Amino acid sequence: MASPVVAAKAPIKMAVEAGKDYWWCACGKSGKQPFCDGSHKGSEFSPVKFTPATSGDVWFCACKHSGKAPMCDGTHKTV
């Protein structure tokens, strides 16, 4: 299995709306981080759907190695 590209070594804070679908980039190649722009096409990666239950700020993983994807779990500190 291929490893994703580390897009950044810090999470990305984003304001999200309850009930709205967001597609988190899992490959790390998107130019629209932390969201998918289709750059994964032809690879084994697929975006991860995230639909928040509440509106507010969340921290999306940008190192692409989080065990709680698409949310940051601090893994970027060891990547």
PDB file of N, CA, C and O in Angstrom:
ATOM      1  N   MET A   1       0.848  -1.183   0.000  1.00  0.00           N
ATOM      2  CA  MET A   1       0.000   0.000   0.000  1.00  0.00           C
ATOM      3  C   MET A   1       0.890   1.242   0.000  1.00  0.00           C
ATOM      4  O   MET A   1       1.864   1.322   0.748  1.00  0.00           O
ATOM      5  N   ALA A   2       0.548   2.184  -0.829  1.00  0.00           N
ATOM      6  CA  ALA A   2       1.292   3.437  -0.934  1.00  0.00           C
ATOM      7  C   ALA A   2       0.989   4.335   0.260  1.00  0.00           C
ATOM      8  O   ALA A   2      -0.089   4.254   0.850  1.00  0.00           O
ATOM      9  N   SER A   3       1.927   5.173   0.604  1.00  0.00           N
ATOM     10  CA  SER A   3       1.721   6.154   1.668  1.00  0.00           C
ATOM     11  C   SER A   3       1.225   7.455   1.061  1.00  0.00           C
ATOM     12  O   SER A   3       1.649   7.829  -0.033  1.00  0.00           O
ATOM     13  N   PRO A   4       0.330   8.151   1.757  1.00  0.00           N
ATOM     14  CA  PRO A   4      -0.125   9.443   1.249  1.00  0.00           C
ATOM     15  C   PRO A   4       0.969  10.489   1.362  1.00  0.00           C
ATOM     16  O   PRO A   4       1.887  10.356   2.171  1.00  0.00           O
ATOM     17  N   VAL A   5       0.869  11.518   0.555  1.00  0.00           N
ATOM     18  CA  VAL A   5       1.775  12.665   0.607  1.00  0.00           C
ATOM     19  C   VAL A   5       1.423  13.494   1.843  1.00  0.00           C
ATOM     20  O   VAL A   5       0.246  13.740   2.110  1.00  0.00           O
ATOM     21  N   VAL A   6       2.424  13.919   2.586  1.00  0.00           N
ATOM     22  CA  VAL A   6       2.188  14.799   3.731  1.00  0.00           C
ATOM     23  C   VAL A   6       1.962  16.209   3.175  1.00  0.00           C
ATOM     24  O   VAL A   6       2.899  16.858   2.710  1.00  0.00           O
ATOM     25  N   ALA A   7       0.723  16.670   3.227  1.00  0.00           N
ATOM     26  CA  ALA A   7       0.393  17.994   2.696  1.00  0.00           C
ATOM     27  C   ALA A   7       0.905  19.098   3.617  1.00  0.00           C
ATOM     28  O   ALA A   7       1.308  20.161   3.146  1.00  0.00           O
ATOM     29  N   ALA A   8       0.891  18.855   4.915  1.00  0.00           N
ATOM     30  CA  ALA A   8       1.388  19.814   5.910  1.00  0.00           C
ATOM     31  C   ALA A   8       1.624  19.078   7.220  1.00  0.00           C
ATOM     32  O   ALA A   8       1.024  18.031   7.465  1.00  0.00           O
ATOM     33  N   LYS A   9       2.489  19.618   8.057  1.00  0.00           N
ATOM     34  CA  LYS A   9       2.781  18.992   9.343  1.00  0.00           C
ATOM     35  C   LYS A   9       2.065  19.693  10.490  1.00  0.00           C
ATOM     36  O   LYS A   9       2.563  19.748  11.614  1.00  0.00           O
ATOM     37  N   ALA A  10       0.898  20.223  10.186  1.00  0.00           N
ATOM     38  CA  ALA A  10       0.016  20.837  11.173  1.00  0.00           C
ATOM     39  C   ALA A  10      -1.410  20.690  10.658  1.00  0.00           C
ATOM     40  O   ALA A  10      -1.628  20.694   9.447  1.00  0.00           O
ATOM     41  N   PRO A  11      -2.385  20.562  11.556  1.00  0.00           N
ATOM     42  CA  PRO A  11      -3.776  20.439  11.109  1.00  0.00           C
ATOM     43  C   PRO A  11      -4.290  21.746  10.510  1.00  0.00           C
ATOM     44  O   PRO A  11      -3.697  22.809  10.695  1.00  0.00           O
ATOM     45  N   ILE A  12      -5.396  21.645   9.794  1.00  0.00           N
ATOM     46  CA  ILE A  12      -6.012  22.800   9.157  1.00  0.00           C
ATOM     47  C   ILE A  12      -7.362  23.060   9.826  1.00  0.00           C
ATOM     48  O   ILE A  12      -8.249  22.207   9.802  1.00  0.00           O
ATOM     49  N   LYS A  13      -7.509  24.234  10.418  1.00  0.00           N
ATOM     50  CA  LYS A  13      -8.756  24.620  11.087  1.00  0.00           C
ATOM     51  C   LYS A  13      -9.739  25.144  10.047  1.00  0.00           C
ATOM     52  O   LYS A  13      -9.413  26.024   9.250  1.00  0.00           O
ATOM     53  N   MET A  14     -10.943  24.590  10.071  1.00  0.00           N
ATOM     54  CA  MET A  14     -11.980  25.000   9.123  1.00  0.00           C
ATOM     55  C   MET A  14     -13.316  25.134   9.845  1.00  0.00           C
ATOM     56  O   MET A  14     -13.614  24.369  10.762  1.00  0.00           O
ATOM     57  N   ALA A  15     -14.106  26.097   9.432  1.00  0.00           N
ATOM     58  CA  ALA A  15     -15.482  26.234   9.917  1.00  0.00           C
ATOM     59  C   ALA A  15     -16.363  25.350   9.035  1.00  0.00           C
ATOM     60  O   ALA A  15     -16.301  25.430   7.808  1.00  0.00           O
ATOM     61  N   VAL A  16     -17.178  24.512   9.662  1.00  0.00           N
ATOM     62  CA  VAL A  16     -18.056  23.602   8.918  1.00  0.00           C
ATOM     63  C   VAL A  16     -19.506  23.853   9.303  1.00  0.00           C
ATOM     64  O   VAL A  16     -19.803  24.389  10.371  1.00  0.00           O
ATOM     65  N   GLU A  17     -20.404  23.450   8.402  1.00  0.00           N
ATOM     66  CA  GLU A  17     -21.842  23.601   8.616  1.00  0.00           C
ATOM     67  C   GLU A  17     -22.466  22.244   8.896  1.00  0.00           C
ATOM     68  O   GLU A  17     -22.168  21.269   8.205  1.00  0.00           O
ATOM     69  N   ALA A  18     -23.322  22.174   9.894  1.00  0.00           N
ATOM     70  CA  ALA A  18     -24.018  20.940  10.235  1.00  0.00           C
ATOM     71  C   ALA A  18     -24.786  20.397   9.036  1.00  0.00           C
ATOM     72  O   ALA A  18     -25.479  21.143   8.344  1.00  0.00           O
ATOM     73  N   GLY A  19     -24.661  19.103   8.796  1.00  0.00           N
ATOM     74  CA  GLY A  19     -25.407  18.448   7.728  1.00  0.00           C
ATOM     75  C   GLY A  19     -24.829  18.584   6.336  1.00  0.00           C
ATOM     76  O   GLY A  19     -25.310  17.932   5.410  1.00  0.00           O
ATOM     77  N   LYS A  20     -23.821  19.403   6.162  1.00  0.00           N
ATOM     78  CA  LYS A  20     -23.201  19.582   4.847  1.00  0.00           C
ATOM     79  C   LYS A  20     -22.104  18.526   4.659  1.00  0.00           C
ATOM     80  O   LYS A  20     -21.350  18.240   5.589  1.00  0.00           O
ATOM     81  N   ASP A  21     -22.018  17.951   3.459  1.00  0.00           N
ATOM     82  CA  ASP A  21     -20.989  16.954   3.154  1.00  0.00           C
ATOM     83  C   ASP A  21     -19.690  17.631   2.745  1.00  0.00           C
ATOM     84  O   ASP A  21     -19.684  18.557   1.934  1.00  0.00           O
ATOM     85  N   TYR A  22     -18.598  17.157   3.315  1.00  0.00           N
ATOM     86  CA  TYR A  22     -17.246  17.608   2.972  1.00  0.00           C
ATOM     87  C   TYR A  22     -16.459  16.378   2.566  1.00  0.00           C
ATOM     88  O   TYR A  22     -16.639  15.310   3.150  1.00  0.00           O
ATOM     89  N   TRP A  23     -15.595  16.508   1.582  1.00  0.00           N
ATOM     90  CA  TRP A  23     -14.786  15.388   1.097  1.00  0.00           C
ATOM     91  C   TRP A  23     -13.319  15.684   1.378  1.00  0.00           C
ATOM     92  O   TRP A  23     -12.690  16.487   0.689  1.00  0.00           O
ATOM     93  N   TRP A  24     -12.789  15.029   2.393  1.00  0.00           N
ATOM     94  CA  TRP A  24     -11.420  15.217   2.850  1.00  0.00           C
ATOM     95  C   TRP A  24     -10.451  14.479   1.933  1.00  0.00           C
ATOM     96  O   TRP A  24     -10.670  13.316   1.593  1.00  0.00           O
ATOM     97  N   CYS A  25      -9.389  15.155   1.538  1.00  0.00           N
ATOM     98  CA  CYS A  25      -8.350  14.569   0.697  1.00  0.00           C
ATOM     99  C   CYS A  25      -7.551  13.557   1.510  1.00  0.00           C
ATOM    100  O   CYS A  25      -6.984  13.909   2.544  1.00  0.00           O
ATOM    101  N   ALA A  26      -7.497  12.309   1.060  1.00  0.00           N
ATOM    102  CA  ALA A  26      -6.737  11.261   1.742  1.00  0.00           C
ATOM    103  C   ALA A  26      -5.373  11.031   1.110  1.00  0.00           C
ATOM    104  O   ALA A  26      -4.494  10.450   1.746  1.00  0.00           O
ATOM    105  N   CYS A  27      -5.177  11.476  -0.129  1.00  0.00           N
ATOM    106  CA  CYS A  27      -3.917  11.207  -0.833  1.00  0.00           C
ATOM    107  C   CYS A  27      -2.837  12.242  -0.535  1.00  0.00           C
ATOM    108  O   CYS A  27      -1.645  11.952  -0.639  1.00  0.00           O
ATOM    109  N   GLY A  28      -3.260  13.454  -0.163  1.00  0.00           N
ATOM    110  CA  GLY A  28      -2.323  14.530   0.131  1.00  0.00           C
ATOM    111  C   GLY A  28      -1.925  15.370  -1.070  1.00  0.00           C
ATOM    112  O   GLY A  28      -1.158  16.322  -0.924  1.00  0.00           O
ATOM    113  N   LYS A  29      -2.423  15.043  -2.247  1.00  0.00           N
ATOM    114  CA  LYS A  29      -2.020  15.744  -3.473  1.00  0.00           C
ATOM    115  C   LYS A  29      -2.934  16.892  -3.886  1.00  0.00           C
ATOM    116  O   LYS A  29      -2.600  17.646  -4.800  1.00  0.00           O
ATOM    117  N   SER A  30      -4.076  17.035  -3.230  1.00  0.00           N
ATOM    118  CA  SER A  30      -5.034  18.071  -3.607  1.00  0.00           C
ATOM    119  C   SER A  30      -4.456  19.469  -3.458  1.00  0.00           C
ATOM    120  O   SER A  30      -3.728  19.746  -2.504  1.00  0.00           O
ATOM    121  N   GLY A  31      -4.772  20.333  -4.377  1.00  0.00           N
ATOM    122  CA  GLY A  31      -4.385  21.729  -4.288  1.00  0.00           C
ATOM    123  C   GLY A  31      -5.391  22.538  -3.475  1.00  0.00           C
ATOM    124  O   GLY A  31      -5.215  23.741  -3.285  1.00  0.00           O
ATOM    125  N   LYS A  32      -6.444  21.879  -2.996  1.00  0.00           N
ATOM    126  CA  LYS A  32      -7.494  22.538  -2.214  1.00  0.00           C
ATOM    127  C   LYS A  32      -7.550  21.975  -0.794  1.00  0.00           C
ATOM    128  O   LYS A  32      -8.638  21.771  -0.255  1.00  0.00           O
ATOM    129  N   GLN A  33      -6.400  21.724  -0.189  1.00  0.00           N
ATOM    130  CA  GLN A  33      -6.330  21.130   1.140  1.00  0.00           C
ATOM    131  C   GLN A  33      -7.190  21.884   2.142  1.00  0.00           C
ATOM    132  O   GLN A  33      -7.215  23.114   2.120  1.00  0.00           O
ATOM    133  N   PRO A  34      -7.893  21.182   3.014  1.00  0.00           N
ATOM    134  CA  PRO A  34      -7.819  19.752   3.274  1.00  0.00           C
ATOM    135  C   PRO A  34      -8.791  18.928   2.433  1.00  0.00           C
ATOM    136  O   PRO A  34      -8.968  17.734   2.675  1.00  0.00           O
ATOM    137  N   PHE A  35      -9.420  19.567   1.445  1.00  0.00           N
ATOM    138  CA  PHE A  35     -10.461  18.897   0.683  1.00  0.00           C
ATOM    139  C   PHE A  35      -9.968  18.345  -0.649  1.00  0.00           C
ATOM    140  O   PHE A  35      -8.945  18.776  -1.181  1.00  0.00           O
ATOM    141  N   CYS A  36     -10.710  17.392  -1.169  1.00  0.00           N
ATOM    142  CA  CYS A  36     -10.358  16.694  -2.403  1.00  0.00           C
ATOM    143  C   CYS A  36     -10.602  17.559  -3.634  1.00  0.00           C
ATOM    144  O   CYS A  36     -11.600  18.275  -3.715  1.00  0.00           O
ATOM    145  N   ASP A  37      -9.677  17.483  -4.592  1.00  0.00           N
ATOM    146  CA  ASP A  37      -9.870  18.148  -5.886  1.00  0.00           C
ATOM    147  C   ASP A  37      -9.764  17.151  -7.035  1.00  0.00           C
ATOM    148  O   ASP A  37      -9.695  17.543  -8.200  1.00  0.00           O
ATOM    149  N   GLY A  38      -9.750  15.849  -6.701  1.00  0.00           N
ATOM    150  CA  GLY A  38      -9.678  14.807  -7.722  1.00  0.00           C
ATOM    151  C   GLY A  38      -8.275  14.356  -8.051  1.00  0.00           C
ATOM    152  O   GLY A  38      -8.098  13.507  -8.925  1.00  0.00           O
ATOM    153  N   SER A  39      -7.276  14.890  -7.385  1.00  0.00           N
ATOM    154  CA  SER A  39      -5.880  14.535  -7.677  1.00  0.00           C
ATOM    155  C   SER A  39      -5.559  13.065  -7.409  1.00  0.00           C
ATOM    156  O   SER A  39      -4.547  12.559  -7.893  1.00  0.00           O
ATOM    157  N   HIS A  40      -6.398  12.382  -6.651  1.00  0.00           N
ATOM    158  CA  HIS A  40      -6.175  10.973  -6.334  1.00  0.00           C
ATOM    159  C   HIS A  40      -6.492  10.036  -7.504  1.00  0.00           C
ATOM    160  O   HIS A  40      -6.121   8.862  -7.468  1.00  0.00           O
ATOM    161  N   LYS A  41      -7.158  10.528  -8.517  1.00  0.00           N
ATOM    162  CA  LYS A  41      -7.596   9.658  -9.627  1.00  0.00           C
ATOM    163  C   LYS A  41      -6.434   8.851 -10.186  1.00  0.00           C
ATOM    164  O   LYS A  41      -5.362   9.388 -10.464  1.00  0.00           O
ATOM    165  N   GLY A  42      -6.661   7.561 -10.345  1.00  0.00           N
ATOM    166  CA  GLY A  42      -5.641   6.652 -10.840  1.00  0.00           C
ATOM    167  C   GLY A  42      -4.773   6.075  -9.736  1.00  0.00           C
ATOM    168  O   GLY A  42      -3.845   5.313 -10.007  1.00  0.00           O
ATOM    169  N   SER A  43      -5.068   6.434  -8.490  1.00  0.00           N
ATOM    170  CA  SER A  43      -4.312   5.899  -7.353  1.00  0.00           C
ATOM    171  C   SER A  43      -5.233   5.015  -6.514  1.00  0.00           C
ATOM    172  O   SER A  43      -6.413   4.861  -6.831  1.00  0.00           O
ATOM    173  N   GLU A  44      -4.697   4.445  -5.462  1.00  0.00           N
ATOM    174  CA  GLU A  44      -5.494   3.604  -4.580  1.00  0.00           C
ATOM    175  C   GLU A  44      -6.244   4.409  -3.518  1.00  0.00           C
ATOM    176  O   GLU A  44      -6.960   3.835  -2.698  1.00  0.00           O
ATOM    177  N   PHE A  45      -6.083   5.729  -3.528  1.00  0.00           N
ATOM    178  CA  PHE A  45      -6.710   6.582  -2.527  1.00  0.00           C
ATOM    179  C   PHE A  45      -8.090   7.047  -2.968  1.00  0.00           C
ATOM    180  O   PHE A  45      -8.367   7.186  -4.159  1.00  0.00           O
ATOM    181  N   SER A  46      -8.951   7.284  -1.981  1.00  0.00           N
ATOM    182  CA  SER A  46     -10.286   7.835  -2.206  1.00  0.00           C
ATOM    183  C   SER A  46     -10.536   8.884  -1.135  1.00  0.00           C
ATOM    184  O   SER A  46     -10.052   8.746  -0.012  1.00  0.00           O
ATOM    185  N   PRO A  47     -11.284   9.930  -1.465  1.00  0.00           N
ATOM    186  CA  PRO A  47     -11.593  10.929  -0.446  1.00  0.00           C
ATOM    187  C   PRO A  47     -12.495  10.339   0.639  1.00  0.00           C
ATOM    188  O   PRO A  47     -13.188   9.347   0.414  1.00  0.00           O
ATOM    189  N   VAL A  48     -12.476  10.957   1.806  1.00  0.00           N
ATOM    190  CA  VAL A  48     -13.278  10.514   2.945  1.00  0.00           C
ATOM    191  C   VAL A  48     -14.402  11.525   3.170  1.00  0.00           C
ATOM    192  O   VAL A  48     -14.159  12.720   3.339  1.00  0.00           O
ATOM    193  N   LYS A  49     -15.636  11.017   3.167  1.00  0.00           N
ATOM    194  CA  LYS A  49     -16.800  11.872   3.384  1.00  0.00           C
ATOM    195  C   LYS A  49     -16.919  12.221   4.863  1.00  0.00           C
ATOM    196  O   LYS A  49     -16.803  11.353   5.728  1.00  0.00           O
ATOM    197  N   PHE A  50     -17.150  13.489   5.140  1.00  0.00           N
ATOM    198  CA  PHE A  50     -17.335  13.972   6.506  1.00  0.00           C
ATOM    199  C   PHE A  50     -18.580  14.841   6.527  1.00  0.00           C
ATOM    200  O   PHE A  50     -18.667  15.822   5.787  1.00  0.00           O
ATOM    201  N   THR A  51     -19.547  14.488   7.372  1.00  0.00           N
ATOM    202  CA  THR A  51     -20.784  15.249   7.519  1.00  0.00           C
ATOM    203  C   THR A  51     -20.945  15.588   9.000  1.00  0.00           C
ATOM    204  O   THR A  51     -21.370  14.737   9.782  1.00  0.00           O
ATOM    205  N   PRO A  52     -20.612  16.814   9.396  1.00  0.00           N
ATOM    206  CA  PRO A  52     -20.687  17.169  10.815  1.00  0.00           C
ATOM    207  C   PRO A  52     -22.121  17.246  11.339  1.00  0.00           C
ATOM    208  O   PRO A  52     -23.044  17.644  10.628  1.00  0.00           O
ATOM    209  N   ALA A  53     -22.276  16.857  12.592  1.00  0.00           N
ATOM    210  CA  ALA A  53     -23.587  16.927  13.240  1.00  0.00           C
ATOM    211  C   ALA A  53     -23.888  18.340  13.724  1.00  0.00           C
ATOM    212  O   ALA A  53     -25.049  18.730  13.848  1.00  0.00           O
ATOM    213  N   THR A  54     -22.832  19.103  13.995  1.00  0.00           N
ATOM    214  CA  THR A  54     -22.999  20.471  14.469  1.00  0.00           C
ATOM    215  C   THR A  54     -22.104  21.412  13.673  1.00  0.00           C
ATOM    216  O   THR A  54     -21.080  20.993  13.132  1.00  0.00           O
ATOM    217  N   SER A  55     -22.484  22.663  13.603  1.00  0.00           N
ATOM    218  CA  SER A  55     -21.665  23.684  12.944  1.00  0.00           C
ATOM    219  C   SER A  55     -20.596  24.174  13.902  1.00  0.00           C
ATOM    220  O   SER A  55     -20.791  24.176  15.117  1.00  0.00           O
ATOM    221  N   GLY A  56     -19.463  24.591  13.349  1.00  0.00           N
ATOM    222  CA  GLY A  56     -18.391  25.125  14.176  1.00  0.00           C
ATOM    223  C   GLY A  56     -17.035  24.835  13.563  1.00  0.00           C
ATOM    224  O   GLY A  56     -16.944  24.387  12.420  1.00  0.00           O
ATOM    225  N   ASP A  57     -15.986  25.089  14.320  1.00  0.00           N
ATOM    226  CA  ASP A  57     -14.623  24.861  13.864  1.00  0.00           C
ATOM    227  C   ASP A  57     -14.175  23.432  14.150  1.00  0.00           C
ATOM    228  O   ASP A  57     -14.450  22.881  15.216  1.00  0.00           O
ATOM    229  N   VAL A  58     -13.486  22.847  13.185  1.00  0.00           N
ATOM    230  CA  VAL A  58     -12.884  21.520  13.357  1.00  0.00           C
ATOM    231  C   VAL A  58     -11.444  21.581  12.845  1.00  0.00           C
ATOM    232  O   VAL A  58     -11.083  22.480  12.085  1.00  0.00           O
ATOM    233  N   TRP A  59     -10.646  20.637  13.259  1.00  0.00           N
ATOM    234  CA  TRP A  59      -9.245  20.549  12.840  1.00  0.00           C
ATOM    235  C   TRP A  59      -9.075  19.319  11.957  1.00  0.00           C
ATOM    236  O   TRP A  59      -9.089  18.187  12.441  1.00  0.00           O
ATOM    237  N   PHE A  60      -8.913  19.558  10.641  1.00  0.00           N
ATOM    238  CA  PHE A  60      -8.712  18.477   9.694  1.00  0.00           C
ATOM    239  C   PHE A  60      -7.239  18.075   9.653  1.00  0.00           C
ATOM    240  O   PHE A  60      -6.357  18.931   9.719  1.00  0.00           O
ATOM    241  N   CYS A  61      -6.980  16.791   9.545  1.00  0.00           N
ATOM    242  CA  CYS A  61      -5.623  16.272   9.414  1.00  0.00           C
ATOM    243  C   CYS A  61      -5.042  16.704   8.068  1.00  0.00           C
ATOM    244  O   CYS A  61      -5.698  16.579   7.034  1.00  0.00           O
ATOM    245  N   ALA A  62      -3.819  17.207   8.088  1.00  0.00           N
ATOM    246  CA  ALA A  62      -3.140  17.587   6.848  1.00  0.00           C
ATOM    247  C   ALA A  62      -1.926  16.703   6.589  1.00  0.00           C
ATOM    248  O   ALA A  62      -1.380  16.712   5.486  1.00  0.00           O
ATOM    249  N   CYS A  63      -1.494  15.935   7.600  1.00  0.00           N
ATOM    250  CA  CYS A  63      -0.353  15.028   7.389  1.00  0.00           C
ATOM    251  C   CYS A  63      -0.809  13.744   6.705  1.00  0.00           C
ATOM    252  O   CYS A  63       0.009  12.994   6.171  1.00  0.00           O
ATOM    253  N   LYS A  64      -2.118  13.495   6.722  1.00  0.00           N
ATOM    254  CA  LYS A  64      -2.758  12.350   6.057  1.00  0.00           C
ATOM    255  C   LYS A  64      -2.445  11.005   6.709  1.00  0.00           C
ATOM    256  O   LYS A  64      -2.647   9.959   6.093  1.00  0.00           O
ATOM    257  N   HIS A  65      -1.957  11.022   7.940  1.00  0.00           N
ATOM    258  CA  HIS A  65      -1.615   9.789   8.647  1.00  0.00           C
ATOM    259  C   HIS A  65      -2.405   9.610   9.950  1.00  0.00           C
ATOM    260  O   HIS A  65      -2.107   8.700  10.725  1.00  0.00           O
ATOM    261  N   SER A  66      -3.392  10.451  10.198  1.00  0.00           N
ATOM    262  CA  SER A  66      -4.182  10.392  11.430  1.00  0.00           C
ATOM    263  C   SER A  66      -4.915   9.059  11.557  1.00  0.00           C
ATOM    264  O   SER A  66      -5.407   8.510  10.571  1.00  0.00           O
ATOM    265  N   GLY A  67      -4.977   8.559  12.758  1.00  0.00           N
ATOM    266  CA  GLY A  67      -5.769   7.362  13.041  1.00  0.00           C
ATOM    267  C   GLY A  67      -7.245   7.672  13.188  1.00  0.00           C
ATOM    268  O   GLY A  67      -8.066   6.762  13.303  1.00  0.00           O
ATOM    269  N   LYS A  68      -7.590   8.964  13.186  1.00  0.00           N
ATOM    270  CA  LYS A  68      -8.980   9.402  13.320  1.00  0.00           C
ATOM    271  C   LYS A  68      -9.414  10.221  12.116  1.00  0.00           C
ATOM    272  O   LYS A  68     -10.243  11.121  12.248  1.00  0.00           O
ATOM    273  N   ALA A  69      -8.871   9.927  10.957  1.00  0.00           N
ATOM    274  CA  ALA A  69      -9.168  10.668   9.728  1.00  0.00           C
ATOM    275  C   ALA A  69     -10.673  10.815   9.541  1.00  0.00           C
ATOM    276  O   ALA A  69     -11.416   9.856   9.751  1.00  0.00           O
ATOM    277  N   PRO A  70     -11.130  11.995   9.150  1.00  0.00           N
ATOM    278  CA  PRO A  70     -10.360  13.112   8.642  1.00  0.00           C
ATOM    279  C   PRO A  70      -9.884  14.098   9.707  1.00  0.00           C
ATOM    280  O   PRO A  70      -9.273  15.116   9.382  1.00  0.00           O
ATOM    281  N   MET A  71     -10.160  13.801  10.974  1.00  0.00           N
ATOM    282  CA  MET A  71      -9.771  14.715  12.046  1.00  0.00           C
ATOM    283  C   MET A  71      -8.321  14.476  12.475  1.00  0.00           C
ATOM    284  O   MET A  71      -7.804  13.363  12.381  1.00  0.00           O
ATOM    285  N   CYS A  72      -7.691  15.530  12.939  1.00  0.00           N
ATOM    286  CA  CYS A  72      -6.324  15.454  13.444  1.00  0.00           C
ATOM    287  C   CYS A  72      -6.310  14.713  14.782  1.00  0.00           C
ATOM    288  O   CYS A  72      -7.176  14.928  15.631  1.00  0.00           O
ATOM    289  N   ASP A  73      -5.315  13.835  14.961  1.00  0.00           N
ATOM    290  CA  ASP A  73      -5.125  13.167  16.248  1.00  0.00           C
ATOM    291  C   ASP A  73      -3.713  13.395  16.807  1.00  0.00           C
ATOM    292  O   ASP A  73      -3.299  12.728  17.756  1.00  0.00           O
ATOM    293  N   GLY A  74      -2.985  14.339  16.210  1.00  0.00           N
ATOM    294  CA  GLY A  74      -1.650  14.658  16.690  1.00  0.00           C
ATOM    295  C   GLY A  74      -0.535  13.875  16.026  1.00  0.00           C
ATOM    296  O   GLY A  74       0.633  14.081  16.355  1.00  0.00           O
ATOM    297  N   THR A  75      -0.857  12.987  15.106  1.00  0.00           N
ATOM    298  CA  THR A  75       0.151  12.165  14.428  1.00  0.00           C
ATOM    299  C   THR A  75       1.183  13.015  13.700  1.00  0.00           C
ATOM    300  O   THR A  75       2.324  12.585  13.532  1.00  0.00           O
ATOM    301  N   HIS A  76       0.802  14.219  13.261  1.00  0.00           N
ATOM    302  CA  HIS A  76       1.732  15.090  12.516  1.00  0.00           C
ATOM    303  C   HIS A  76       3.004  15.389  13.323  1.00  0.00           C
ATOM    304  O   HIS A  76       4.026  15.762  12.748  1.00  0.00           O
ATOM    305  N   LYS A  77       2.945  15.230  14.626  1.00  0.00           N
ATOM    306  CA  LYS A  77       4.112  15.500  15.474  1.00  0.00           C
ATOM    307  C   LYS A  77       5.199  14.438  15.314  1.00  0.00           C
ATOM    308  O   LYS A  77       6.345  14.654  15.708  1.00  0.00           O
ATOM    309  N   THR A  78       4.836  13.287  14.732  1.00  0.00           N
ATOM    310  CA  THR A  78       5.802  12.192  14.571  1.00  0.00           C
ATOM    311  C   THR A  78       6.075  11.830  13.119  1.00  0.00           C
ATOM    312  O   THR A  78       6.859  10.918  12.853  1.00  0.00           O
ATOM    313  N   VAL A  79       5.454  12.515  12.183  1.00  0.00           N
ATOM    314  CA  VAL A  79       5.619  12.196  10.755  1.00  0.00           C
ATOM    315  C   VAL A  79       6.838  12.911  10.205  1.00  0.00           C
ATOM    316  O   VAL A  79       7.152  12.776   9.023  1.00  0.00           O
TER     317      VAL A  79
END
